[in-house]
Amino acid sequence: MTEPTTRHFSLDEANRTLPLVRRIVADIALEYREWRELVRRYEVVAGGATAEEGESEEQIGLREAIDRVARRVTACVAELDQVGCVLKGFEDGLVDFPGWFEGREVFWCWKLGEPEVVHWHEVDSGYAGRQPVPARVEP
């Protein structure tokens, strides 16, 4: 079995994908908030139940809703995978685009709400290592 090939984006390519990526990530952020609220409600309802009673109708309904939302989130994440970028944060809509900068592999880093990709970080540093993209980046 062969390893999947990682797509590498130039900074311009990453920015050109943003209209699509922005829509997908906005959907993920919205669905994720709904999922979290459903899980919270399920935990509250389940907290008052006993093992002898089993799951109540309300719990079953909430669990089914949680599963539906989780499937929608998973489908959105799969769309991002097809684009070639990687979701790094559900809550804040953080996305990394594999790329090359100054002869080394890096991630172009974008967060929901930012107008374009204006940060990068080393592959092993993550969000904490985000740095501004210099004014001029060679393609």
N, C-alpha and C positions, 0 to 999 in steps of 0.2 A: 504494500500500500504506500502511495506517495504522500508526502507532506503537502498540505494546501499552500499555494503560493500567496504570499502576502503582497497586496498591492501597495505600492509606494506612490505617494502624492507629492507633486511639487506644491509650493505654497499657493500658486495660482489655481491649480487643479482643486485643492482643498476648498478654496474660496468659491470656485465655480459650483461645487456640489452643495454649498450651504442652503440654497433655497429648498432643495429636497430634504437635506439633513435637518434643517430647522423645523420643517413640518413634522417629520417623523419624531424628533426629539420633543417637540411641544406635545404631541400625542402621548409619548411615553411619560412625560412629567405629569400630565393630567391623569392618565390612567393609574400611575403609581400612587398619586395622592388618594384616588378613589380606593385602590387596593389597601393602602395603609388604614384608611378610615373603616373599611369593612373588617379588616383583621382586628382593629381595636374594638369594634362593636361585638365581633364574635367572642373575643376574650372576655368582655364584660358579661355577656350572656352566659358563656361557659363557666365563668367564675362562680356563678350561683347554682350551678347544676351539681348533681351527685352522680357517681359512677353507676349506681343502681338505676337511675332514671334513663340513662343513655342520652343521645342527642335529642334536643327538642326540635319541633318543626322550625322554630326561628333559627336555631343553630344550623340546621340542614340548609335552609334557604340562604343564610349568610355564607356558609361554606361553598355552596354552589355558585353564588355571586363572586366570591373570592377566586374560585377556579376560572370563571369566565373572564374576569379582568386579567388574571395572570396569563391566560392564553393570548389575550390581546396584546399585553406588554411583550410577551415572548415573540409574537409575530412582528411587532415593531422592531425589536432588537435584531431579528433575523433580516429585516429590510436593511438595517444599518450594516450588518455583516455583508450583505450583497453589494452594498456601495463600496465596502472596503475599509470603513472606519470602525472604531471600537467605542462602545458606550462605556464610560468610566464612572458615571454617577447618575443614578436615577433621579434623585431629588433635585439636583442643580443642573441637570442636563449637560453633563460634561462629556465631551467626545474627543478622542485622539485619532489623528490621521497619521499613519506611518509615513515617514518621508526621509529625505537625506538633507543634511545641512552641514556645510563645511567638511564634507568627506566622511561623515558618520551618520549612522541611522539614528533618527530622533522621532519624536512625535510632535506634529503641529497640533496645538491644543486650542480647543474652542469650547465655550460655555454658552448655553442658552441665554439669550439677551445681548450677547456681544454682536456687533454689526458684521464682523468678519474675523478670520483667524489672525490674531495679532500676538500670539504667544507660541512658544515651543518649549520642550523640555527633553532632557536625556531620557532614553528608554527606561533606565532604572531609577529615575528620580521622582517620577509622578508629579502630581499637581503642585506639591510644595516646591518643586524645582522649576516652576514656570518662569520663563524669561521673555521679555518683549522681543518680538521679531525686529531685527535691524531694519532701517529704512530701505535698504537695498539688499535683496536676496536673489542670488543667481538662480535661474530656473533649473 
